[in-house]
């Protein structure tokens, strides 16, 4: 289990597209407005798999698909795109989760990858 903490929420990061863009603190200024910025809380590597869980605070989501680059990019730069929908093709950096509803987010909230 790995945990991160939300440090910033971009002003356009939450919209009606059912997608969240996660980034580490090295996010570039041009992506900051559309990103959820996170920092690691522990040194455990992130290893998400189909059947795992992605938890925002106390809001749990079942992982139904993980793109081939998602874990690597999460561990290297804190980046993945979370789709709150059924898997729709292979996007290398995607994590697909259900239910199909965005979580309520706030700065300081923990994200748990398990």
Secondary structure, DSSP 8 states (H G I E B T S, - for coil): -EEEEEEEE-TTSS-TTSEEEEE-TT--HHHHTTEEEEEESS-------TT-EEEETTEEEEEEEE-TTHHHHHHHHS-EEEESSS--S--TTEEEEESSS-----TT-EEEE-
